[in-house]
């Protein structure tokens, strides 16, 4: 057993096949898979935030998203940046 079975519903035989395929894939393919997974998770998180916060404007949703991903300090800086863009327009 490669991973704790409590954390997965994948049978051990299938898990081993997946690991073998990843090892055979090469660095470029593994990187492509990782980037695709990261992009998918980013998009799912964004859509979830939009559904949970329909009362916020798009700009407020973006600031909240940055806060959830990177923390309040960066979110505050991002909010100030957005306000500066608005003021300059």
Biopython code that builds the backbone (N, CA, C, O; Angstrom):
import numpy as np
from Bio.PDB.StructureBuilder import StructureBuilder

atoms = [
    (1, "UNK", "N", (0.859, -1.178, 0.000)),
    (1, "UNK", "CA", (0.000, 0.000, 0.000)),
    (1, "UNK", "C", (0.900, 1.235, 0.000)),
    (1, "UNK", "O", (1.702, 1.425, 0.914)),
    (2, "UNK", "N", (0.762, 2.076, -1.035)),
    (2, "UNK", "CA", (1.627, 3.233, -1.185)),
    (2, "UNK", "C", (1.185, 4.415, -0.342)),
    (2, "UNK", "O", (2.015, 5.133, 0.215)),
    (3, "UNK", "N", (-0.103, 4.613, -0.249)),
    (3, "UNK", "CA", (-0.661, 5.702, 0.547)),
    (3, "UNK", "C", (-1.700, 5.115, 1.496)),
    (3, "UNK", "O", (-2.193, 4.006, 1.292)),
    (4, "UNK", "N", (-2.018, 5.867, 2.519)),
    (4, "UNK", "CA", (-3.029, 5.446, 3.459)),
    (4, "UNK", "C", (-4.363, 5.287, 2.723)),
    (4, "UNK", "O", (-4.849, 6.235, 2.105)),
    (5, "UNK", "N", (-4.939, 4.121, 2.787)),
    (5, "UNK", "CA", (-6.189, 3.854, 2.077)),
    (5, "UNK", "C", (-7.342, 4.707, 2.590)),
    (5, "UNK", "O", (-8.340, 4.868, 1.888)),
    (6, "UNK", "N", (-7.232, 5.249, 3.780)),
    (6, "UNK", "CA", (-8.291, 6.120, 4.293)),
    (6, "UNK", "C", (-8.364, 7.422, 3.490)),
    (6, "UNK", "O", (-9.382, 8.114, 3.524)),
    (7, "UNK", "N", (-7.293, 7.756, 2.771)),
    (7, "UNK", "CA", (-7.241, 9.010, 2.033)),
    (7, "UNK", "C", (-7.620, 8.860, 0.564)),
    (7, "UNK", "O", (-7.666, 9.854, -0.162)),
    (8, "UNK", "N", (-7.891, 7.643, 0.115)),
    (8, "UNK", "CA", (-8.178, 7.428, -1.296)),
    (8, "UNK", "C", (-9.201, 6.318, -1.485)),
    (8, "UNK", "O", (-9.330, 5.413, -0.660)),
    (9, "UNK", "N", (-9.916, 6.414, -2.584)),
    (9, "UNK", "CA", (-10.826, 5.325, -2.937)),
    (9, "UNK", "C", (-10.271, 4.536, -4.119)),
    (9, "UNK", "O", (-10.963, 3.687, -4.681)),
    (10, "UNK", "N", (-9.034, 4.813, -4.494)),
    (10, "UNK", "CA", (-8.387, 4.120, -5.600)),
    (10, "UNK", "C", (-7.817, 2.791, -5.113)),
    (10, "UNK", "O", (-7.066, 2.760, -4.138)),
    (11, "UNK", "N", (-8.167, 1.700, -5.782)),
    (11, "UNK", "CA", (-7.592, 0.398, -5.403)),
    (11, "UNK", "C", (-6.064, 0.422, -5.542)),
    (11, "UNK", "O", (-5.543, 1.083, -6.440)),
    (12, "UNK", "N", (-5.354, -0.276, -4.684)),
    (12, "UNK", "CA", (-3.889, -0.264, -4.718)),
    (12, "UNK", "C", (-3.305, -0.658, -6.080)),
    (12, "UNK", "O", (-2.282, -0.110, -6.492)),
    (13, "UNK", "N", (-3.942, -1.599, -6.780)),
    (13, "UNK", "CA", (-3.421, -2.029, -8.083)),
    (13, "UNK", "C", (-3.497, -0.883, -9.098)),
    (13, "UNK", "O", (-2.572, -0.670, -9.882)),
    (14, "UNK", "N", (-4.598, -0.162, -9.069)),
    (14, "UNK", "CA", (-4.775, 0.963, -9.984)),
    (14, "UNK", "C", (-3.816, 2.092, -9.614)),
    (14, "UNK", "O", (-3.237, 2.733, -10.490)),
    (15, "UNK", "N", (-3.655, 2.327, -8.336)),
    (15, "UNK", "CA", (-2.719, 3.354, -7.869)),
    (15, "UNK", "C", (-1.312, 3.053, -8.361)),
    (15, "UNK", "O", (-0.601, 3.957, -8.801)),
    (16, "UNK", "N", (-0.909, 1.809, -8.291)),
    (16, "UNK", "CA", (0.431, 1.428, -8.750)),
    (16, "UNK", "C", (0.579, 1.656, -10.255)),
    (16, "UNK", "O", (1.627, 2.114, -10.711)),
    (17, "UNK", "N", (-0.458, 1.342, -11.023)),
    (17, "UNK", "CA", (-0.422, 1.583, -12.468)),
    (17, "UNK", "C", (-0.284, 3.078, -12.743)),
    (17, "UNK", "O", (0.493, 3.478, -13.609)),
    (18, "UNK", "N", (-1.034, 3.910, -12.011)),
    (18, "UNK", "CA", (-0.950, 5.363, -12.192)),
    (18, "UNK", "C", (0.464, 5.862, -11.896)),
    (18, "UNK", "O", (1.009, 6.676, -12.641)),
    (19, "UNK", "N", (1.043, 5.380, -10.826)),
    (19, "UNK", "CA", (2.399, 5.799, -10.453)),
    (19, "UNK", "C", (3.395, 5.364, -11.518)),
    (19, "UNK", "O", (4.277, 6.137, -11.892)),
    (20, "UNK", "N", (3.267, 4.136, -12.010)),
    (20, "UNK", "CA", (4.161, 3.653, -13.063)),
    (20, "UNK", "C", (4.040, 4.503, -14.327)),
    (20, "UNK", "O", (5.048, 4.829, -14.955)),
    (21, "UNK", "N", (2.812, 4.861, -14.699)),
    (21, "UNK", "CA", (2.610, 5.697, -15.879)),
    (21, "UNK", "C", (3.221, 7.084, -15.691)),
    (21, "UNK", "O", (3.811, 7.639, -16.618)),
    (22, "UNK", "N", (3.077, 7.637, -14.496)),
    (22, "UNK", "CA", (3.689, 8.947, -14.223)),
    (22, "UNK", "C", (5.211, 8.869, -14.308)),
    (22, "UNK", "O", (5.850, 9.782, -14.832)),
    (23, "UNK", "N", (5.783, 7.809, -13.806)),
    (23, "UNK", "CA", (7.237, 7.652, -13.874)),
    (23, "UNK", "C", (7.709, 7.534, -15.316)),
    (23, "UNK", "O", (8.781, 8.032, -15.660)),
    (24, "UNK", "N", (6.929, 6.887, -16.152)),
    (24, "UNK", "CA", (7.293, 6.704, -17.551)),
    (24, "UNK", "C", (7.043, 7.960, -18.383)),
    (24, "UNK", "O", (7.603, 8.099, -19.471)),
    (25, "UNK", "N", (6.228, 8.856, -17.899)),
    (25, "UNK", "CA", (5.775, 9.998, -18.684)),
    (25, "UNK", "C", (6.887, 10.988, -19.005)),
    (25, "UNK", "O", (6.826, 11.662, -20.034)),
    (26, "UNK", "N", (7.859, 11.087, -18.187)),
    (26, "UNK", "CA", (8.909, 12.074, -18.411)),
    (26, "UNK", "C", (8.570, 13.398, -17.746)),
    (26, "UNK", "O", (7.422, 13.675, -17.399)),
    (27, "UNK", "N", (9.601, 14.197, -17.584)),
    (27, "UNK", "CA", (9.452, 15.442, -16.840)),
    (27, "UNK", "C", (8.508, 16.424, -17.532)),
    (27, "UNK", "O", (7.698, 17.066, -16.864)),
    (28, "UNK", "N", (8.595, 16.551, -18.836)),
    (28, "UNK", "CA", (7.747, 17.515, -19.550)),
    (28, "UNK", "C", (6.269, 17.155, -19.398)),
    (28, "UNK", "O", (5.444, 18.032, -19.143)),
    (29, "UNK", "N", (5.931, 15.892, -19.551)),
    (29, "UNK", "CA", (4.533, 15.465, -19.427)),
    (29, "UNK", "C", (4.046, 15.620, -17.991)),
    (29, "UNK", "O", (2.913, 16.050, -17.776)),
    (30, "UNK", "N", (4.870, 15.282, -17.008)),
    (30, "UNK", "CA", (4.474, 15.436, -15.602)),
    (30, "UNK", "C", (4.241, 16.912, -15.276)),
    (30, "UNK", "O", (3.311, 17.257, -14.548)),
    (31, "UNK", "N", (5.089, 17.768, -15.819)),
    (31, "UNK", "CA", (4.918, 19.206, -15.602)),
    (31, "UNK", "C", (3.616, 19.687, -16.233)),
    (31, "UNK", "O", (2.885, 20.473, -15.632)),
    (32, "UNK", "N", (3.331, 19.222, -17.432)),
    (32, "UNK", "CA", (2.084, 19.578, -18.110)),
    (32, "UNK", "C", (0.875, 19.132, -17.290)),
    (32, "UNK", "O", (-0.087, 19.888, -17.157)),
    (33, "UNK", "N", (0.908, 17.929, -16.743)),
    (33, "UNK", "CA", (-0.191, 17.422, -15.910)),
    (33, "UNK", "C", (-0.352, 18.253, -14.647)),
    (33, "UNK", "O", (-1.472, 18.561, -14.239)),
    (34, "UNK", "N", (0.765, 18.614, -14.031)),
    (34, "UNK", "CA", (0.721, 19.418, -12.810)),
    (34, "UNK", "C", (0.127, 20.792, -13.089)),
    (34, "UNK", "O", (-0.694, 21.282, -12.313)),
    (35, "UNK", "N", (0.535, 21.418, -14.190)),
    (35, "UNK", "CA", (0.001, 22.735, -14.535)),
    (35, "UNK", "C", (-1.487, 22.664, -14.858)),
    (35, "UNK", "O", (-2.247, 23.565, -14.502)),
    (36, "UNK", "N", (-1.897, 21.611, -15.523)),
    (36, "UNK", "CA", (-3.313, 21.436, -15.843)),
    (36, "UNK", "C", (-4.143, 21.255, -14.574)),
    (36, "UNK", "O", (-5.222, 21.833, -14.444)),
    (37, "UNK", "N", (-3.641, 20.459, -13.651)),
    (37, "UNK", "CA", (-4.345, 20.255, -12.386)),
    (37, "UNK", "C", (-4.421, 21.561, -11.594)),
    (37, "UNK", "O", (-5.461, 21.886, -11.022)),
    (38, "UNK", "N", (-3.330, 22.297, -11.565)),
    (38, "UNK", "CA", (-3.321, 23.575, -10.847)),
    (38, "UNK", "C", (-4.317, 24.551, -11.455)),
    (38, "UNK", "O", (-5.037, 25.237, -10.729)),
    (39, "UNK", "N", (-4.363, 24.620, -12.779)),
    (39, "UNK", "CA", (-5.300, 25.507, -13.457)),
    (39, "UNK", "C", (-6.739, 25.099, -13.154)),
    (39, "UNK", "O", (-7.589, 25.953, -12.903)),
    (40, "UNK", "N", (-7.011, 23.807, -13.176)),
    (40, "UNK", "CA", (-8.364, 23.325, -12.882)),
    (40, "UNK", "C", (-8.775, 23.688, -11.463)),
    (40, "UNK", "O", (-9.899, 24.138, -11.244)),
    (41, "UNK", "N", (-7.894, 23.502, -10.509)),
    (41, "UNK", "CA", (-8.205, 23.818, -9.115)),
    (41, "UNK", "C", (-8.410, 25.321, -8.930)),
    (41, "UNK", "O", (-9.286, 25.746, -8.177)),
    (42, "UNK", "N", (-7.599, 26.118, -9.620)),
    (42, "UNK", "CA", (-7.743, 27.568, -9.558)),
    (42, "UNK", "C", (-9.126, 27.975, -10.068)),
    (42, "UNK", "O", (-9.821, 28.766, -9.430)),
    (43, "UNK", "N", (-9.521, 27.429, -11.225)),
    (43, "UNK", "CA", (-10.822, 27.768, -11.813)),
    (43, "UNK", "C", (-11.982, 27.293, -10.944)),
    (43, "UNK", "O", (-12.959, 28.021, -10.767)),
    (44, "UNK", "N", (-11.887, 26.090, -10.403)),
    (44, "UNK", "CA", (-12.944, 25.586, -9.522)),
    (44, "UNK", "C", (-13.074, 26.443, -8.269)),
    (44, "UNK", "O", (-14.183, 26.721, -7.811)),
    (45, "UNK", "N", (-11.949, 26.856, -7.722)),
    (45, "UNK", "CA", (-11.971, 27.711, -6.530)),
    (45, "UNK", "C", (-12.605, 29.059, -6.836)),
    (45, "UNK", "O", (-13.400, 29.571, -6.049)),
    (46, "UNK", "N", (-12.250, 29.634, -7.988)),
    (46, "UNK", "CA", (-12.806, 30.929, -8.375)),
    (46, "UNK", "C", (-14.320, 30.834, -8.549)),
    (46, "UNK", "O", (-15.058, 31.689, -8.059)),
    (47, "UNK", "N", (-14.782, 29.798, -9.244)),
    (47, "UNK", "CA", (-16.224, 29.647, -9.465)),
    (47, "UNK", "C", (-16.962, 29.400, -8.149)),
    (47, "UNK", "O", (-18.081, 29.877, -7.961)),
    (48, "UNK", "N", (-16.343, 28.667, -7.257)),
    (48, "UNK", "CA", (-16.947, 28.429, -5.947)),
    (48, "UNK", "C", (-17.080, 29.735, -5.170)),
    (48, "UNK", "O", (-18.118, 29.990, -4.559)),
    (49, "UNK", "N", (-16.045, 30.555, -5.190)),
    (49, "UNK", "CA", (-16.099, 31.846, -4.503)),
    (49, "UNK", "C", (-17.192, 32.722, -5.099)),
    (49, "UNK", "O", (-17.916, 33.390, -4.361)),
    (50, "UNK", "N", (-17.324, 32.730, -6.419)),
    (50, "UNK", "CA", (-18.371, 33.526, -7.061)),
    (50, "UNK", "C", (-19.762, 33.070, -6.618)),
    (50, "UNK", "O", (-20.635, 33.900, -6.366)),
    (51, "UNK", "N", (-19.967, 31.773, -6.523)),
    (51, "UNK", "CA", (-21.269, 31.256, -6.094)),
    (51, "UNK", "C", (-21.550, 31.582, -4.634)),
    (51, "UNK", "O", (-22.692, 31.855, -4.264)),
    (52, "UNK", "N", (-20.509, 31.554, -3.801)),
    (52, "UNK", "CA", (-20.685, 31.806, -2.383)),
    (52, "UNK", "C", (-20.797, 33.295, -2.058)),
    (52, "UNK", "O", (-21.256, 33.655, -0.975)),
    (53, "UNK", "N", (-20.385, 34.158, -2.977)),
    (53, "UNK", "CA", (-20.345, 35.593, -2.695)),
    (53, "UNK", "C", (-21.002, 36.416, -3.797)),
    (53, "UNK", "O", (-20.379, 37.343, -4.314)),
    (54, "UNK", "N", (-22.238, 36.107, -4.171)),
    (54, "UNK", "CA", (-22.874, 36.870, -5.247)),
    (54, "UNK", "C", (-23.152, 38.325, -4.855)),
    (54, "UNK", "O", (-23.365, 39.176, -5.718)),
    (55, "UNK", "N", (-23.147, 38.601, -3.558)),
    (55, "UNK", "CA", (-23.406, 39.953, -3.080)),
    (55, "UNK", "C", (-22.204, 40.879, -3.263)),
    (55, "UNK", "O", (-22.344, 42.098, -3.160)),
    (56, "UNK", "N", (-21.028, 40.314, -3.533)),
    (56, "UNK", "CA", (-19.829, 41.124, -3.724)),
    (56, "UNK", "C", (-19.686, 41.517, -5.189)),
    (56, "UNK", "O", (-20.104, 40.776, -6.079)),
    (57, "UNK", "N", (-19.100, 42.673, -5.434)),
    (57, "UNK", "CA", (-18.784, 43.067, -6.808)),
    (57, "UNK", "C", (-17.659, 42.169, -7.324)),
    (57, "UNK", "O", (-17.026, 41.445, -6.555)),
    (58, "UNK", "N", (-17.420, 42.224, -8.630)),
    (58, "UNK", "CA", (-16.339, 41.409, -9.193)),
    (58, "UNK", "C", (-14.988, 41.789, -8.588)),
    (58, "UNK", "O", (-14.168, 40.920, -8.292)),
    (59, "UNK", "N", (-14.762, 43.092, -8.407)),
    (59, "UNK", "CA", (-13.506, 43.547, -7.800)),
    (59, "UNK", "C", (-13.379, 43.026, -6.367)),
    (59, "UNK", "O", (-12.303, 42.588, -5.960)),
    (60, "UNK", "N", (-14.461, 43.074, -5.611)),
    (60, "UNK", "CA", (-14.434, 42.562, -4.224)),
    (60, "UNK", "C", (-14.196, 41.053, -4.210)),
    (60, "UNK", "O", (-13.498, 40.540, -3.336)),
    (61, "UNK", "N", (-14.771, 40.354, -5.167)),
    (61, "UNK", "CA", (-14.533, 38.908, -5.268)),
    (61, "UNK", "C", (-13.066, 38.623, -5.566)),
    (61, "UNK", "O", (-12.481, 37.694, -5.007)),
    (62, "UNK", "N", (-12.480, 39.420, -6.443)),
    (62, "UNK", "CA", (-11.067, 39.223, -6.774)),
    (62, "UNK", "C", (-10.177, 39.446, -5.558)),
    (62, "UNK", "O", (-9.237, 38.690, -5.313)),
    (63, "UNK", "N", (-10.488, 40.496, -4.799)),
    (63, "UNK", "CA", (-9.707, 40.776, -3.589)),
    (63, "UNK", "C", (-9.872, 39.636, -2.587)),
    (63, "UNK", "O", (-8.895, 39.206, -1.974)),
    (64, "UNK", "N", (-11.092, 39.147, -2.416)),
    (64, "UNK", "CA", (-11.350, 38.038, -1.496)),
    (64, "UNK", "C", (-10.602, 36.788, -1.949)),
    (64, "UNK", "O", (-10.064, 36.051, -1.122)),
    (65, "UNK", "N", (-10.567, 36.551, -3.245)),
    (65, "UNK", "CA", (-9.876, 35.392, -3.786)),
    (65, "UNK", "C", (-8.375, 35.474, -3.482)),
    (65, "UNK", "O", (-7.766, 34.492, -3.057)),
    (66, "UNK", "N", (-7.795, 36.641, -3.701)),
    (66, "UNK", "CA", (-6.378, 36.833, -3.387)),
    (66, "UNK", "C", (-6.137, 36.622, -1.893)),
    (66, "UNK", "O", (-5.139, 36.023, -1.494)),
    (67, "UNK", "N", (-7.058, 37.119, -1.079)),
    (67, "UNK", "CA", (-6.916, 36.942, 0.374)),
    (67, "UNK", "C", (-6.933, 35.459, 0.754)),
    (67, "UNK", "O", (-6.117, 35.012, 1.560)),
    (68, "UNK", "N", (-7.852, 34.711, 0.179)),
    (68, "UNK", "CA", (-7.951, 33.284, 0.494)),
    (68, "UNK", "C", (-6.715, 32.508, 0.035)),
    (68, "UNK", "O", (-6.267, 31.583, 0.713)),
    (69, "UNK", "N", (-6.175, 32.889, -1.115)),
    (69, "UNK", "CA", (-5.027, 32.166, -1.652)),
    (69, "UNK", "C", (-3.698, 32.598, -1.053)),
    (69, "UNK", "O", (-2.826, 31.770, -0.785)),
    (70, "UNK", "N", (-3.549, 33.919, -0.842)),
    (70, "UNK", "CA", (-2.227, 34.444, -0.503)),
    (70, "UNK", "C", (-2.157, 35.218, 0.807)),
    (70, "UNK", "O", (-1.071, 35.609, 1.237)),
    (71, "UNK", "N", (-3.312, 35.446, 1.451)),
    (71, "UNK", "CA", (-3.312, 36.109, 2.740)),
    (71, "UNK", "C", (-3.753, 37.562, 2.673)),
    (71, "UNK", "O", (-3.825, 38.156, 1.597)),
    (72, "UNK", "N", (-4.048, 38.128, 3.850)),
    (72, "UNK", "CA", (-4.599, 39.482, 3.914)),
    (72, "UNK", "C", (-3.626, 40.586, 3.496)),
    (72, "UNK", "O", (-4.055, 41.607, 2.958)),
    (73, "UNK", "N", (-2.341, 40.400, 3.731)),
    (73, "UNK", "CA", (-1.390, 41.461, 3.379)),
    (73, "UNK", "C", (-1.359, 41.677, 1.868)),
    (73, "UNK", "O", (-1.410, 42.816, 1.404)),
    (74, "UNK", "N", (-1.276, 40.605, 1.110)),
    (74, "UNK", "CA", (-1.265, 40.742, -0.347)),
    (74, "UNK", "C", (-2.622, 41.224, -0.858)),
    (74, "UNK", "O", (-2.686, 42.008, -1.805)),
    (75, "UNK", "N", (-3.701, 40.760, -0.236)),
    (75, "UNK", "CA", (-5.039, 41.193, -0.644)),
    (75, "UNK", "C", (-5.203, 42.696, -0.443)),
    (75, "UNK", "O", (-5.795, 43.376, -1.281)),
    (76, "UNK", "N", (-4.682, 43.214, 0.661)),
    (76, "UNK", "CA", (-4.763, 44.661, 0.901)),
    (76, "UNK", "C", (-3.995, 45.437, -0.163)),
    (76, "UNK", "O", (-4.471, 46.453, -0.668)),
    (77, "UNK", "N", (-2.807, 44.950, -0.496)),
    (77, "UNK", "CA", (-2.028, 45.595, -1.556)),
    (77, "UNK", "C", (-2.735, 45.523, -2.896)),
    (77, "UNK", "O", (-2.720, 46.488, -3.661)),
    (78, "UNK", "N", (-3.354, 44.392, -3.184)),
    (78, "UNK", "CA", (-4.095, 44.223, -4.431)),
    (78, "UNK", "C", (-5.287, 45.164, -4.479)),
    (78, "UNK", "O", (-5.579, 45.756, -5.518)),
    (79, "UNK", "N", (-5.971, 45.300, -3.359)),
    (79, "UNK", "CA", (-7.122, 46.206, -3.291)),
    (79, "UNK", "C", (-6.676, 47.648, -3.545)),
    (79, "UNK", "O", (-7.339, 48.384, -4.276)),
    (80, "UNK", "N", (-5.570, 48.045, -2.953)),
    (80, "UNK", "CA", (-5.048, 49.390, -3.181)),
    (80, "UNK", "C", (-4.665, 49.592, -4.644)),
    (80, "UNK", "O", (-4.900, 50.660, -5.210)),
    (81, "UNK", "N", (-4.075, 48.564, -5.254)),
    (81, "UNK", "CA", (-3.725, 48.617, -6.661)),
    (81, "UNK", "C", (-4.972, 48.813, -7.530)),
    (81, "UNK", "O", (-4.980, 49.646, -8.436)),
    (82, "UNK", "N", (-6.015, 48.046, -7.248)),
    (82, "UNK", "CA", (-7.263, 48.184, -8.014)),
    (82, "UNK", "C", (-7.866, 49.569, -7.855)),
    (82, "UNK", "O", (-8.356, 50.155, -8.820)),
    (83, "UNK", "N", (-7.827, 50.091, -6.629)),
    (83, "UNK", "CA", (-8.346, 51.439, -6.387)),
    (83, "UNK", "C", (-7.546, 52.491, -7.141)),
    (83, "UNK", "O", (-8.106, 53.450, -7.671)),
    (84, "UNK", "N", (-6.231, 52.302, -7.183)),
    (84, "UNK", "CA", (-5.369, 53.250, -7.921)),
    (84, "UNK", "C", (-5.679, 53.207, -9.404)),
    (84, "UNK", "O", (-5.711, 54.245, -10.065)),
    (85, "UNK", "N", (-5.909, 52.005, -9.937)),
    (85, "UNK", "CA", (-6.284, 51.892, -11.353)),
    (85, "UNK", "C", (-7.593, 52.613, -11.626)),
    (85, "UNK", "O", (-7.742, 53.299, -12.637)),
    (86, "UNK", "N", (-8.536, 52.448, -10.711)),
    (86, "UNK", "CA", (-9.835, 53.104, -10.858)),
    (86, "UNK", "C", (-9.686, 54.619, -10.805)),
    (86, "UNK", "O", (-10.319, 55.339, -11.576)),
    (87, "UNK", "N", (-8.853, 55.094, -9.898)),
    (87, "UNK", "CA", (-8.635, 56.550, -9.750)),
    (87, "UNK", "C", (-7.933, 57.133, -10.982)),
    (87, "UNK", "O", (-8.203, 58.268, -11.374)),
    (88, "UNK", "N", (-7.043, 56.361, -11.582)),
    (88, "UNK", "CA", (-6.289, 56.836, -12.756)),
    (88, "UNK", "C", (-7.129, 56.826, -14.036)),
    (88, "UNK", "O", (-6.799, 57.495, -15.015)),
    (89, "UNK", "N", (-8.210, 56.061, -14.009)),
    (89, "UNK", "CA", (-9.031, 55.931, -15.232)),
    (89, "UNK", "C", (-9.867, 57.152, -15.494)),
    (89, "UNK", "O", (-10.606, 57.196, -16.477)),
]
sb = StructureBuilder()
sb.init_structure("model")
sb.init_model(0)
sb.init_chain("A")
sb.init_seg("    ")
for serial, (resi, resn, name, xyz) in enumerate(atoms, 1):
    if name == "N":
        sb.init_residue(resn, " ", resi, " ")
    sb.init_atom(name, np.array(xyz, "f"), 0.0, 1.0, " ", f" {name:<3s}", serial, name[0])
structure = sb.get_structure()
